[in-house]
Amino acid sequence: MTDDPIGDLLPGTHTILVVDDVGVVRKAAFRLLSEAGYRVLEAASGDEALDVLSGPRRPVDLVIVDVVMPEVNGVQLVRLIREERPAVRVLFMSAYPAEILVRAGLEHPDVLFLAKPFARDELLAKVADALQRHPQTQVDHPRSGRASE
């Protein structure tokens, strides 16, 4: 990265994967990020996200992931992704209260988090913050657990 944070975030320089089982949220994030100039991929589930990432080696700089999803929650998905791509940055998002997020395994103090519903400026500010952080400071050892517990 350069000393100019705006230069690091120029349109077309970063690819973001948005993972959310709620289509309207996923599509809104896709649209807002695309309009801001990011290359955006999307997935409706953890399995679909892993399929997207297992295709031809796509450089993905940031994964924006819903914490509470069926089958594989966001924290579990990030663990799986980091096995293959340890340098990927993560931005968690959810509309659930903190107690539910902790049960899902999201309890690390340095995690980047975006509350849903979000405004365009909130999303873009969190994305900029995430892209400037070192990936390993975001989620070191999240507790295992499922949102359904």
DSSP file (Angstrom, degrees, kcal/mol; ACC not computed):
  #  RESIDUE AA STRUCTURE BP1 BP2  ACC     N-H-->O    O-->H-N    N-H-->O    O-->H-N    TCO  KAPPA ALPHA  PHI   PSI    X-CA   Y-CA   Z-CA
    1    1 A M              0   0    0      0, 0.0     2,-0.1     0, 0.0   131,-0.0   0.000 360.0 360.0 360.0 155.5    0.0    0.0    0.0
    2    2 A T        -     0   0    0      2,-0.3     6,-0.1     1,-0.1     0, 0.0  -0.357 360.0-104.2 -93.7 178.5    1.0    3.5   -0.5
    3    3 A D  S    S+     0   0    0     -2,-0.1     3,-0.1     1,-0.1    -1,-0.1   0.602 105.1  80.7 -77.0 -11.0    1.0    6.4    1.9
    4    4 A D     >  -     0   0    0      1,-0.2     4,-1.4     2,-0.0     3,-0.3  -0.841  64.0-166.5 -99.7 103.6   -2.1    7.8    0.2
    5    5 A P  H  > S+     0   0    0      0, 0.0     4,-0.6     0, 0.0    -1,-0.2   0.815  89.5  54.9 -61.9 -29.4   -5.1    5.8    1.5
    6    6 A I  H >4 S+     0   0    0      1,-0.2     3,-1.0     2,-0.2    -2,-0.0   0.902 104.6  53.9 -68.5 -40.0   -7.3    7.2   -1.3
    7    7 A G  H >4 S+     0   0    0     -3,-0.3     3,-1.0     1,-0.3    -1,-0.2   0.833 104.3  55.6 -62.1 -32.7   -4.8    5.9   -3.8
    8    8 A D  H 3< S+     0   0    0     -4,-1.4    -1,-0.3     1,-0.2    -2,-0.2   0.689 109.0  48.2 -71.6 -17.9   -5.1    2.4   -2.3
    9    9 A L  T << S+     0   0    0     -3,-1.0    -1,-0.2    -4,-0.6    -2,-0.2   0.127  77.2 143.7-111.9  20.1   -8.8    2.4   -2.8
   10   10 A L    X   -     0   0    0     -3,-1.0     3,-1.9     1,-0.1     4,-0.3  -0.269  63.9 -86.4 -59.5 145.0   -9.0    3.6   -6.4
   11   11 A P  T 3  S+     0   0    0      0, 0.0    27,-0.2     0, 0.0    26,-0.1  -0.207 113.2  20.2 -53.1 139.5  -11.8    2.0   -8.4
   12   12 A G  T 3  S+     0   0    0     25,-3.0    26,-0.1     2,-0.3    -2,-0.1   0.408  97.3  97.2  84.0  -2.5  -10.9   -1.3   -9.9
   13   13 A T  S <  S+     0   0    0     -3,-1.9     2,-0.4    24,-0.1    25,-0.1   0.625  79.8  47.7 -95.1 -12.3   -8.0   -2.0   -7.6
   14   14 A H        -     0   0    0     -4,-0.3    25,-2.2    23,-0.2     2,-0.4  -0.975  63.9-149.1-132.9 144.1   -9.8   -4.3   -5.1
   15   15 A T  E     -a   39   0A   0     -2,-0.4    46,-2.2    23,-0.2    47,-1.5  -0.934  16.6-166.8-110.9 133.6  -12.1   -7.3   -5.4
   16   16 A I  E     -ab  40  62A   0     23,-2.9    25,-3.0    -2,-0.4     2,-0.6  -0.964  11.1-152.8-123.6 133.7  -14.7   -7.8   -2.7
   17   17 A L  E     -ab  41  63A   0     45,-2.7    47,-3.0    -2,-0.4     2,-0.6  -0.936  11.3-158.5-104.3 122.0  -16.8  -11.0   -2.1
   18   18 A V  E     -ab  42  64A   0     23,-2.6    25,-2.4    -2,-0.6     2,-0.5  -0.897   8.6-172.6-102.7 122.6  -20.1  -10.3   -0.4
   19   19 A V  E     +ab  43  65A   0     45,-3.3    47,-2.3    -2,-0.6     2,-0.3  -0.954  23.5 136.1-120.3 113.4  -21.6  -13.3    1.4
   20   20 A D        -     0   0    0     23,-2.0     6,-0.1    -2,-0.5    49,-0.1  -0.951  46.2-146.5-156.2 134.5  -25.2  -13.0    2.7
   21   21 A D  S    S+     0   0    0     -2,-0.3     2,-0.8    47,-0.2    23,-0.1   0.621  84.0  84.6 -78.3 -11.8  -28.1  -15.3    2.6
   22   22 A V     >  -     0   0    0      1,-0.2     4,-2.4     2,-0.0     3,-0.5  -0.826  69.9-155.9 -94.0 111.5  -30.6  -12.4    2.4
   23   23 A G  H  > S+     0   0    0     -2,-0.8     4,-2.9     1,-0.2     5,-0.3   0.852  88.1  54.3 -57.5 -41.7  -30.8  -11.5   -1.3
   24   24 A V  H  > S+     0   0    0      1,-0.2     4,-1.8     2,-0.2    -1,-0.2   0.876 112.0  45.0 -64.4 -36.7  -31.9   -7.8   -0.9
   25   25 A V  H  > S+     0   0    0     -3,-0.5     4,-2.6     2,-0.2     5,-0.2   0.932 114.6  48.2 -70.1 -46.0  -28.9   -7.1    1.4
   26   26 A R  H  X S+     0   0    0     -4,-2.4     4,-2.5     1,-0.2    -2,-0.2   0.920 113.8  46.6 -60.9 -45.1  -26.4   -8.9   -0.8
   27   27 A K  H  X S+     0   0    0     -4,-2.9     4,-2.6     2,-0.2    -1,-0.2   0.875 111.5  51.5 -67.4 -37.3  -27.7   -7.1   -3.9
   28   28 A A  H  X S+     0   0    0     -4,-1.8     4,-2.7    -5,-0.3     5,-0.2   0.936 112.5  45.4 -64.7 -45.6  -27.7   -3.7   -2.2
   29   29 A A  H  X S+     0   0    0     -4,-2.6     4,-2.6     2,-0.2     5,-0.3   0.918 112.6  52.2 -62.8 -42.2  -24.1   -4.2   -1.1
   30   30 A F  H  X S+     0   0    0     -4,-2.5     4,-2.6    -5,-0.2     5,-0.2   0.944 112.6  44.7 -56.9 -49.7  -23.1   -5.4   -4.6
   31   31 A R  H  X S+     0   0    0     -4,-2.6     4,-2.7     2,-0.2     5,-0.2   0.937 114.4  47.4 -62.9 -48.7  -24.7   -2.4   -6.2
   32   32 A L  H  X S+     0   0    0     -4,-2.7     4,-1.2     1,-0.2    -1,-0.2   0.904 116.0  44.3 -62.1 -42.2  -23.2    0.2   -3.7
   33   33 A L  H  <>S+     0   0    0     -4,-2.6     5,-2.3    -5,-0.2     4,-0.3   0.899 113.5  50.3 -70.6 -40.2  -19.7   -1.3   -4.0
   34   34 A S  H ><5S+     0   0    0     -4,-2.6     3,-1.6    -5,-0.3    -2,-0.2   0.923 109.0  51.7 -62.6 -43.8  -19.9   -1.7   -7.8
   35   35 A E  H 3<5S+     0   0    0     -4,-2.7    -1,-0.2     1,-0.3    -2,-0.2   0.801 105.6  56.4 -63.0 -28.2  -21.0    1.9   -8.1
   36   36 A A  T 3<5S-     0   0    0     -4,-1.2    -1,-0.3    -5,-0.2    -2,-0.2   0.520 126.5-102.3 -81.5  -4.9  -18.0    2.9   -6.0
   37   37 A G  T < 5S+     0   0    0     -3,-1.6   -25,-3.0    -4,-0.3   -23,-0.2   0.482  75.3 135.8 102.2   3.6  -15.7    1.2   -8.4
   38   38 A Y      < -     0   0    0     -5,-2.3     2,-0.5   -27,-0.2    -1,-0.3  -0.523  59.1-119.1 -80.5 151.2  -14.9   -2.1   -6.7
   39   39 A R  E     -a   15   0A   0    -25,-2.2   -23,-2.9    -2,-0.2     2,-0.4  -0.816  41.2-161.9 -82.9 127.7  -14.9   -5.5   -8.4
   40   40 A V  E     -a   16   0A   0     -2,-0.5     2,-0.3   -25,-0.2   -23,-0.2  -0.949  20.0-176.9-125.5 132.4  -17.6   -7.4   -6.6
   41   41 A L  E     -a   17   0A   0    -25,-3.0   -23,-2.6    -2,-0.4     2,-0.3  -0.825  16.4-156.0-113.0 158.3  -18.4  -11.1   -6.4
   42   42 A E  E     -a   18   0A   0     -2,-0.3     2,-0.3   -25,-0.2   -23,-0.2  -0.978  14.3-176.7-140.6 154.9  -21.4  -12.4   -4.4
   43   43 A A  E     -a   19   0A   0    -25,-2.4   -23,-2.0    -2,-0.3     3,-0.0  -0.992  19.8-152.9-148.1 143.2  -22.5  -15.6   -2.7
   44   44 A A  S    S+     0   0    0     -2,-0.3     2,-0.3   -25,-0.2   -25,-0.1   0.468  80.8  16.1 -95.3  -3.9  -25.7  -16.6   -1.0
   45   45 A S  S  > S-     0   0    0      1,-0.1     4,-2.2    24,-0.1     5,-0.1  -0.962  81.8 -99.5-157.1 170.0  -24.2  -19.1    1.4
   46   46 A G  H  > S+     0   0    0     24,-0.4     4,-2.4    26,-0.3     5,-0.2   0.916 121.9  50.8 -62.4 -43.4  -21.0  -20.4    2.8
   47   47 A D  H  > S+     0   0    0      1,-0.2     4,-2.1     2,-0.2    -1,-0.2   0.910 110.4  48.9 -61.9 -42.2  -20.8  -23.2    0.3
   48   48 A E  H  > S+     0   0    0      2,-0.2     4,-2.6     1,-0.2    -1,-0.2   0.893 109.6  52.8 -65.2 -38.4  -21.4  -20.9   -2.6
   49   49 A A  H  X S+     0   0    0     -4,-2.2     4,-2.3     1,-0.2    -2,-0.2   0.917 109.2  48.9 -61.7 -43.3  -18.6  -18.5   -1.2
   50   50 A L  H  X S+     0   0    0     -4,-2.4     4,-1.5     1,-0.2    -1,-0.2   0.877 110.7  51.4 -65.2 -36.5  -16.2  -21.4   -1.1
   51   51 A D  H  X S+     0   0    0     -4,-2.1     4,-0.8     2,-0.2    -2,-0.2   0.925 109.4  49.9 -64.0 -44.5  -17.1  -22.4   -4.6
   52   52 A V  H >< S+     0   0    0     -4,-2.6     3,-0.6     1,-0.2    -2,-0.2   0.916 114.7  44.6 -59.2 -43.4  -16.5  -18.8   -5.8
   53   53 A L  H 3< S+     0   0    0     -4,-2.3     5,-0.3     1,-0.2    -1,-0.2   0.721 108.3  57.2 -76.3 -20.8  -13.2  -18.8   -4.1
   54   54 A S  H 3< S+     0   0    0     -4,-1.5    -1,-0.2    -5,-0.2    -2,-0.2   0.564  90.6  89.2 -88.6  -7.0  -12.2  -22.3   -5.4
   55   55 A G  S << S-     0   0    0     -4,-0.8     3,-0.2    -3,-0.6    -3,-0.1   0.209 103.1 -26.0 -66.4-161.3  -12.6  -21.3   -9.0
   56   56 A P  S    S-     0   0    0      0, 0.0     2,-0.7     0, 0.0    -1,-0.2  -0.255  94.9 -82.1 -50.3 138.2   -9.8  -19.9  -11.0
   57   57 A R        -     0   0    0     -3,-0.1    -3,-0.1     1,-0.1    -4,-0.1  -0.202  59.9-174.0 -53.5  95.9   -7.5  -18.2   -8.5
   58   58 A R        -     0   0    0     -2,-0.7     2,-0.8    -5,-0.3    -1,-0.1  -0.798  27.2-122.9 -93.7 131.9   -9.3  -14.9   -8.1
   59   59 A P        -     0   0    0      0, 0.0     2,-0.6     0, 0.0   -44,-0.1  -0.657  33.2-176.5 -74.1 113.9   -7.6  -12.2   -6.1
   60   60 A V        -     0   0    0     -2,-0.8   -44,-0.2     1,-0.1    29,-0.1  -0.963  11.5-179.9-114.1 118.7  -10.1  -11.4   -3.3
   61   61 A D        +     0   0    0    -46,-2.2    28,-1.8    -2,-0.6     2,-0.3   0.768  68.0  20.6 -88.1 -28.3   -9.0   -8.6   -1.1
   62   62 A L  E     -bc  16  89A   0    -47,-1.5   -45,-2.7    26,-0.2     2,-0.5  -0.998  56.8-157.5-147.8 136.4  -12.0   -8.5    1.3
   63   63 A V  E     -bc  17  90A   0     26,-2.5    28,-2.6    -2,-0.3     2,-0.6  -0.976   8.5-162.4-112.7 122.2  -14.8  -10.8    2.3
   64   64 A I  E     -bc  18  91A   0    -47,-3.0   -45,-3.3    -2,-0.5     2,-0.4  -0.927  23.6-179.5-101.1 118.0  -17.9   -9.1    3.7
   65   65 A V  E     -bc  19  92A   0     26,-2.2    28,-2.1    -2,-0.6     2,-0.2  -0.963  31.3-126.1-132.6 135.0  -19.8  -11.8    5.4
   66   66 A D  E     - c   0  93A   0    -47,-2.3     8,-0.2    -2,-0.4    28,-0.2  -0.536  19.7-145.5 -69.6 138.5  -23.0  -12.0    7.4
   67   67 A V  S    S+     0   0    0     26,-2.3     7,-2.3    -2,-0.2     2,-0.8   0.931  85.1  53.0 -73.7 -45.8  -22.4  -13.6   10.8
   68   68 A V  S    S+     0   0    0     25,-0.3   -47,-0.2     5,-0.2    -1,-0.2  -0.815  70.5 139.7-101.9 106.9  -25.7  -15.5   11.1
   69   69 A M        -     0   0    0     -2,-0.8    78,-0.3    -3,-0.1   -24,-0.1  -0.958  53.7 -93.9-138.2 155.9  -26.4  -17.7    8.1
   70   70 A P  S    S-     0   0    0      0, 0.0     2,-1.9     0, 0.0   -24,-0.4  -0.327  97.8   0.0 -68.4 155.9  -27.8  -21.2    7.9
   71   71 A E  S    S+     0   0    0    -26,-0.1     2,-0.5   -25,-0.1   -26,-0.0  -0.457 136.5  29.7  68.8 -77.7  -25.5  -24.3    7.8
   72   72 A V  S    S-     0   0    0     -2,-1.9   -26,-0.3    74,-0.1    74,-0.1  -0.954  81.9-146.5-114.0 119.6  -22.1  -22.5    8.0
   73   73 A N     >  -     0   0    0     -2,-0.5     4,-2.5    72,-0.2    -5,-0.2  -0.289  30.4 -99.2 -79.9 172.8  -22.1  -19.2    9.9
   74   74 A G  H  > S+     0   0    0     -7,-2.3     4,-2.3    -8,-0.2    -7,-0.2   0.843 120.8  51.3 -61.3 -38.0  -19.9  -16.3    9.0
   75   75 A V  H  > S+     0   0    0     -8,-0.5     4,-1.9    29,-0.3    -1,-0.2   0.928 112.4  46.4 -67.1 -44.2  -17.2  -17.0   11.6
   76   76 A Q  H  > S+     0   0    0     28,-0.2     4,-2.0    69,-0.2    -2,-0.2   0.902 111.7  52.5 -62.9 -40.7  -16.9  -20.6   10.6
   77   77 A L  H  X S+     0   0    0     -4,-2.5     4,-2.7     1,-0.2    -2,-0.2   0.911 106.3  52.5 -62.3 -43.1  -16.8  -19.6    6.9
   78   78 A V  H  X S+     0   0    0     -4,-2.3     4,-2.7     1,-0.2    -1,-0.2   0.901 107.3  52.9 -61.8 -39.8  -14.0  -17.1    7.6
   79   79 A R  H  X S+     0   0    0     -4,-1.9     4,-0.9     2,-0.2    -1,-0.2   0.927 111.1  46.6 -59.5 -44.3  -12.0  -19.9    9.3
   80   80 A L  H >X S+     0   0    0     -4,-2.0     4,-0.7     1,-0.2     3,-0.5   0.910 113.1  48.6 -65.0 -42.4  -12.4  -22.1    6.2
   81   81 A I  H >X S+     0   0    0     -4,-2.7     4,-2.8     1,-0.2     3,-1.1   0.915 106.9  56.0 -63.0 -43.1  -11.5  -19.3    3.9
   82   82 A R  H 3< S+     0   0    0     -4,-2.7    -1,-0.2     1,-0.3    -2,-0.2   0.710  93.9  68.7 -67.2 -19.2   -8.4  -18.4    5.9
   83   83 A E  H << S+     0   0    0     -4,-0.9    -1,-0.3    -3,-0.5    -2,-0.2   0.887 117.7  23.1 -62.5 -36.9   -7.1  -22.0    5.6
   84   84 A E  H << S+     0   0    0     -3,-1.1    -2,-0.2    -4,-0.7    -1,-0.2   0.738 137.7  30.9 -97.9 -29.8   -6.6  -21.3    1.8
   85   85 A R    ><  +     0   0    0     -4,-2.8     3,-1.7    -5,-0.2    -1,-0.2  -0.647  61.2 168.5-133.3  75.0   -6.3  -17.5    1.8
   86   86 A P  T 3  S+     0   0    0      0, 0.0    -1,-0.1     0, 0.0    -4,-0.1   0.700  75.7  59.1 -64.4 -18.5   -4.8  -16.3    5.1
   87   87 A A  T 3  S+     0   0    0     48,-0.1     2,-0.1     2,-0.1    -5,-0.1   0.484  75.9 116.5 -91.1  -1.5   -4.2  -12.8    3.8
   88   88 A V    <   -     0   0    0     -3,-1.7     2,-0.2    -7,-0.1   -26,-0.2  -0.444  61.1-133.8 -70.7 139.2   -7.9  -12.1    3.0
   89   89 A R  E     -c   62   0A   0    -28,-1.8   -26,-2.5    -2,-0.1     2,-0.4  -0.568  19.4-147.6 -89.1 156.9   -9.4   -9.2    5.0
   90   90 A V  E     -c   63   0A   0    -28,-0.2     2,-0.4    -2,-0.2    22,-0.4  -0.978  18.9-174.6-133.7 138.5  -12.8   -9.6    6.6
   91   91 A L  E     -c   64   0A   0    -28,-2.6   -26,-2.2    -2,-0.4     2,-0.2  -0.966  19.2-155.1-127.5 113.8  -15.7   -7.4    7.4
   92   92 A F  E     -cd  65 113A   0     20,-2.3    22,-2.2    -2,-0.4     2,-0.3  -0.579  12.9-174.9 -84.6 150.5  -18.5   -9.0    9.4
   93   93 A M  E     +cd  66 114A   0    -28,-2.1   -26,-2.3    20,-0.2   -25,-0.3  -0.992  10.9 150.8-143.3 152.8  -22.1   -7.7    9.2
   94   94 A S  E     - d   0 115A   0     20,-1.5    22,-2.4    -2,-0.3   -28,-0.0  -0.965  41.1-144.9-170.2 158.8  -25.3   -8.5   11.0
   95   95 A A  S    S+     0   0    0     -2,-0.3    20,-0.1    20,-0.2    -1,-0.1   0.382  73.8 104.6-105.1  -2.6  -28.6   -7.2   12.2
   96   96 A Y  S    S-     0   0    0      1,-0.1    20,-0.1     2,-0.1    -2,-0.1  -0.412  77.8-102.2 -80.3 155.2  -28.6   -9.4   15.3
   97   97 A P    >>  -     0   0    0      0, 0.0     4,-1.6     0, 0.0     3,-0.8  -0.274  39.0 -98.6 -71.8 163.9  -27.8   -8.2   18.8
   98   98 A A  H 3> S+     0   0    0      1,-0.2     4,-2.5     2,-0.2     5,-0.2   0.813 118.7  60.9 -54.1 -38.4  -24.4   -8.8   20.4
   99   99 A E  H 3> S+     0   0    0      1,-0.2     4,-1.9     2,-0.2    -1,-0.2   0.901 106.8  45.8 -60.7 -40.8  -25.6  -11.9   22.4
  100  100 A I  H <> S+     0   0    0     -3,-0.8     4,-1.5     2,-0.2    -1,-0.2   0.893 111.7  52.2 -68.1 -39.4  -26.5  -13.7   19.2
  101  101 A L  H  <>S+     0   0    0     -4,-1.6     5,-2.7     1,-0.2     4,-0.3   0.884 107.8  51.1 -65.9 -38.3  -23.2  -12.7   17.6
  102  102 A V  H ><5S+     0   0    0     -4,-2.5     3,-1.5     1,-0.2    -1,-0.2   0.913 108.1  52.4 -65.1 -41.7  -21.2  -14.0   20.5
  103  103 A R  H 3<5S+     0   0    0     -4,-1.9    -1,-0.2     1,-0.3    -2,-0.2   0.823 105.8  55.2 -62.5 -29.6  -23.0  -17.3   20.4
  104  104 A A  T 3<5S-     0   0    0     -4,-1.5    -1,-0.3    -5,-0.1   -29,-0.3   0.538 128.7-100.6 -79.3  -6.5  -22.1  -17.5   16.7
  105  105 A G  T < 5S+     0   0    0     -3,-1.5     2,-1.2    -4,-0.3    38,-0.6   0.485  80.8 132.6 104.2   4.6  -18.4  -17.1   17.7
  106  106 A L      < +     0   0    0     -5,-2.7    -1,-0.2     1,-0.2    -2,-0.1  -0.715  25.0 116.9 -93.5  91.8  -17.9  -13.4   17.0
  107  107 A E        +     0   0    0     -2,-1.2    -1,-0.2    -5,-0.1    -5,-0.1   0.342  27.9 123.5-137.6   5.5  -16.2  -12.1   20.1
  108  108 A H    >   -     0   0    0     -3,-0.2     3,-1.3     1,-0.1    -2,-0.0  -0.549  57.8-138.1 -72.7 132.8  -12.7  -10.9   19.1
  109  109 A P  T 3  S+     0   0    0      0, 0.0    -1,-0.1     0, 0.0    30,-0.1   0.736  97.9  51.3 -67.1 -22.2  -12.3   -7.3   20.2
  110  110 A D  T 3  S+     0   0    0     28,-0.1    29,-0.1    27,-0.1    -2,-0.0   0.342  78.6 127.7 -97.0   7.2  -10.5   -6.2   16.9
  111  111 A V    <   -     0   0    0     -3,-1.3     2,-0.5     1,-0.1    28,-0.1  -0.359  60.4-126.3 -66.7 141.6  -13.1   -7.5   14.5
  112  112 A L        -     0   0    0    -22,-0.4   -20,-2.3    -2,-0.0     2,-0.4  -0.768  35.3-175.2 -87.6 132.4  -14.5   -5.1   12.0
  113  113 A F  E     -d   92   0A   0     -2,-0.5     2,-0.5   -22,-0.2   -20,-0.2  -0.987  20.9-165.4-138.4 138.9  -18.3   -5.0   12.1
  114  114 A L  E     -d   93   0A   0    -22,-2.2   -20,-1.5    -2,-0.4     2,-0.3  -0.988  20.9-138.5-123.4 121.0  -21.0   -3.4   10.1
  115  115 A A  E     -d   94   0A   0     -2,-0.5   -20,-0.2   -22,-0.2   -22,-0.0  -0.597  32.5 -99.8 -80.2 137.7  -24.5   -3.2   11.5
  116  116 A K  S    S+     0   0    0    -22,-2.4     2,-0.1    -2,-0.3     3,-0.0  -0.806 102.1  47.5 -98.1 144.9  -27.4   -3.9    9.2
  117  117 A P  S    S-     0   0    0      0, 0.0     2,-0.3     0, 0.0    -2,-0.1   0.597  85.1-179.6 -72.9 153.9  -29.2   -2.0    7.9
  118  118 A F        -     0   0    0     -2,-0.1     2,-0.2    -4,-0.1    -2,-0.1  -0.878  23.6-128.6-123.7 154.2  -26.4    0.2    6.7
  119  119 A A     >  -     0   0    0     -2,-0.3     4,-2.5     1,-0.1     5,-0.2  -0.603  33.2-106.4 -93.7 160.8  -26.1    3.3    4.6
  120  120 A R  H  > S+     0   0    0      1,-0.2     4,-2.7    -2,-0.2     5,-0.2   0.914 120.0  49.2 -51.6 -50.5  -23.8    3.7    1.6
  121  121 A D  H  > S+     0   0    0      1,-0.2     4,-2.1     2,-0.2    -1,-0.2   0.857 110.0  51.5 -64.2 -35.7  -21.3    5.9    3.5
  122  122 A E  H  > S+     0   0    0      2,-0.2     4,-2.4     1,-0.2    -1,-0.2   0.941 111.7  47.2 -64.7 -46.8  -21.2    3.5    6.4
  123  123 A L  H  X S+     0   0    0     -4,-2.5     4,-2.4     1,-0.2    -2,-0.2   0.944 114.0  46.2 -59.6 -49.8  -20.5    0.6    4.1
  124  124 A L  H  X S+     0   0    0     -4,-2.7     4,-2.3     1,-0.2    -1,-0.2   0.861 111.9  51.3 -65.6 -35.6  -17.8    2.4    2.1
  125  125 A A  H  X S+     0   0    0     -4,-2.1     4,-2.3    -5,-0.2    -1,-0.2   0.916 112.1  46.5 -66.3 -42.9  -16.1    3.7    5.3
  126  126 A K  H  X S+     0   0    0     -4,-2.4     4,-2.8     2,-0.2    -2,-0.2   0.888 111.9  51.4 -66.9 -38.6  -16.0    0.2    6.8
  127  127 A V  H  X S+     0   0    0     -4,-2.4     4,-2.5    -5,-0.2    -2,-0.2   0.930 110.3  48.7 -63.0 -45.2  -14.7   -1.2    3.5
  128  128 A A  H  X S+     0   0    0     -4,-2.3     4,-1.0     1,-0.2    -2,-0.2   0.919 112.6  48.7 -60.7 -43.5  -11.9    1.4    3.4
  129  129 A D  H >X S+     0   0    0     -4,-2.3     4,-0.7     1,-0.2     3,-0.6   0.930 111.9  49.0 -61.4 -46.6  -11.0    0.6    7.0
  130  130 A A  H >< S+     0   0    0     -4,-2.8     3,-0.8     1,-0.2    -2,-0.2   0.891 108.3  53.0 -62.1 -40.7  -10.9   -3.1    6.3
  131  131 A L  H 3< S+     0   0    0     -4,-2.5    -1,-0.2     1,-0.2    -2,-0.2   0.719 108.9  50.7 -69.9 -19.8   -8.7   -2.7    3.2
  132  132 A Q  H << S+     0   0    0     -4,-1.0    -1,-0.2    -3,-0.6    -2,-0.2   0.581  96.3  88.5 -92.4 -10.8   -6.2   -0.7    5.2
  133  133 A R  S << S-     0   0    0     -3,-0.8     5,-0.0    -4,-0.7     3,-0.0  -0.503  85.3-108.6 -87.4 155.0   -5.9   -3.2    8.1
  134  134 A H    >   -     0   0    0     -2,-0.2     3,-1.6     1,-0.1     4,-0.3  -0.694  31.9-129.8 -75.9 132.0   -3.6   -6.2    8.4
  135  135 A P  G >> S+     0   0    0      0, 0.0     3,-1.6     0, 0.0     4,-0.6   0.842 100.7  58.8 -57.6 -38.1   -5.7   -9.3    7.9
  136  136 A Q  G 34 S+     0   0    0      1,-0.3   -49,-0.0     2,-0.2   -47,-0.0   0.621  95.1  64.3 -73.1 -10.2   -4.5  -11.2   11.0
  137  137 A T  G <4 S+     0   0    0     -3,-1.6    -1,-0.3     1,-0.1     3,-0.2   0.519  94.4  64.9 -85.5  -2.7   -5.5   -8.4   13.4
  138  138 A Q  T <4 S+     0   0    0     -3,-1.6     2,-0.3     1,-0.3    -2,-0.2   0.909 117.1   1.9 -90.3 -43.7   -9.1   -8.9   12.5
  139  139 A V     <  +     0   0    0     -4,-0.6    -1,-0.3     1,-0.1    -2,-0.1  -0.845  62.2 162.7-147.3 104.5  -10.0  -12.4   13.8
  140  140 A D  S    S-     0   0    0     -2,-0.3    -1,-0.1    -3,-0.2    -2,-0.1   0.947  78.6  -5.8 -87.2 -62.9   -7.3  -14.5   15.5
  141  141 A H  S    S-     0   0    0      3,-0.0    -1,-0.1     2,-0.0     3,-0.1  -0.591  71.2-170.8-136.2  73.1   -9.2  -17.2   17.4
  142  142 A P        -     0   0    0      0, 0.0   -36,-0.1     0, 0.0     2,-0.1  -0.398  33.7-107.3 -65.7 143.8  -12.9  -16.9   17.1
  143  143 A R        -     0   0    0    -38,-0.6     2,-0.1     1,-0.1   -35,-0.1  -0.417  35.8-115.4 -66.7 141.7  -14.8  -19.3   19.3
  144  144 A S        +     0   0    0     -2,-0.1     2,-0.3    -3,-0.1   -39,-0.2  -0.459  58.1 119.1 -77.1 155.9  -16.5  -22.1   17.4
  145  145 A G        -     0   0    0    -41,-0.2     2,-0.3    -2,-0.1   -69,-0.2  -0.832  51.9-111.4 161.4 161.8  -20.2  -22.2   17.5
  146  146 A R    >   -     0   0    0     -2,-0.3     3,-1.5   -43,-0.1   -41,-0.1  -0.869  23.0-125.9-116.0 150.6  -23.3  -22.1   15.4
  147  147 A A  T 3  S+     0   0    0     -2,-0.3   -43,-0.1   -78,-0.3    -1,-0.1   0.751 109.6  61.2 -64.2 -23.2  -25.9  -19.4   15.3
  148  148 A S  T 3         0   0    0      1,-0.2    -1,-0.3   -45,-0.1   -44,-0.1   0.538 360.0 360.0 -84.2  -5.4  -28.6  -22.0   16.0
  149  149 A E    <         0   0    0     -3,-1.5    -1,-0.2   -46,-0.1    -2,-0.1   0.502 360.0 360.0 -67.7 360.0  -27.1  -23.0   19.4
